[in-house]
Amino acid sequence: MSQFSQDTQKILDTLRKVAAETLERKRRLGQYAVIWQDGESVAIGEDAPERLILPASKQQW
């Protein structure tokens, strides 16, 4: 595991905490969230769409 400076580690810990709190708030509100998982964006939550629609510039035909 990489060693970070104390300031960098504090920032990383804060970002992780805020992300977890935000995902929990969205879950409680019944809203879906989009996360990065296994190299792609994935919608999670009860009302999440089955498939995300990418902008035309990102679509591969």
GUFI-663588 format. One record per residue (C-alpha): x negated, y negated, z. Coordinates in steps of 0.02 Angstrom, whole numbers, plus 50000, padded with zeros to 5 digits. Each point is the difference from the previous one (the first is absolute). Layout:
@px: X; py: Y; pz: Z
...
***
This chain:
@px: 50000; py: 50000; pz: 50000
@px: 49936; py: 49827; pz: 49956
@px: 49943; py: 49883; pz: 50137
@px: 50074; py: 49826; pz: 49989
@px: 49952; py: 49842; pz: 50091
@px: 50104; py: 49962; pz: 50154
@px: 50092; py: 49860; pz: 49909
@px: 50036; py: 50109; pz: 49849
@px: 50064; py: 50142; pz: 50109
@px: 50114; py: 49879; pz: 50093
@px: 50072; py: 49936; pz: 49835
@px: 50026; py: 50178; pz: 49935
@px: 50086; py: 50052; pz: 50162
@px: 50114; py: 49848; pz: 49990
@px: 50046; py: 50035; pz: 49818
@px: 50042; py: 50182; pz: 50043
@px: 50108; py: 49945; pz: 50146
@px: 50094; py: 49871; pz: 49897
@px: 50028; py: 50125; pz: 49859
@px: 50067; py: 50130; pz: 50121
@px: 50116; py: 49872; pz: 50082
@px: 50063; py: 49942; pz: 49831
@px: 50036; py: 50178; pz: 49941
@px: 50091; py: 50036; pz: 50163
@px: 50105; py: 49842; pz: 49984
@px: 50048; py: 50045; pz: 49821
@px: 50046; py: 50176; pz: 50058
@px: 50112; py: 49931; pz: 50139
@px: 50084; py: 49882; pz: 49877
@px: 50032; py: 50143; pz: 49879
@px: 49888; py: 49926; pz: 49866
@px: 49880; py: 50100; pz: 49895
@px: 49815; py: 49958; pz: 49987
@px: 49873; py: 50026; pz: 49863
@px: 49833; py: 50073; pz: 50055
@px: 49844; py: 50065; pz: 49913
@px: 49985; py: 50189; pz: 50015
@px: 49890; py: 50124; pz: 49906
@px: 49948; py: 49870; pz: 49872
@px: 50173; py: 49933; pz: 49957
@px: 50137; py: 49889; pz: 50069
@px: 50140; py: 50094; pz: 50088
@px: 50166; py: 49937; pz: 50068
@px: 50044; py: 50068; pz: 50172
@px: 50158; py: 49985; pz: 50102
@px: 50180; py: 50059; pz: 49993
@px: 50051; py: 49879; pz: 49863
@px: 49839; py: 50015; pz: 49899
@px: 50019; py: 50018; pz: 49813
@px: 49948; py: 50169; pz: 49932
@px: 49886; py: 49919; pz: 49873
@px: 49915; py: 49831; pz: 50002
@px: 50008; py: 49898; pz: 49841
@px: 49832; py: 49926; pz: 49954
@px: 49979; py: 49832; pz: 49913
@px: 49981; py: 50019; pz: 49811
@px: 49815; py: 49954; pz: 50013
@px: 49968; py: 50151; pz: 50113
@px: 50102; py: 50131; pz: 49907
@px: 49909; py: 50133; pz: 49900
@px: 50089; py: 50068; pz: 49848
***
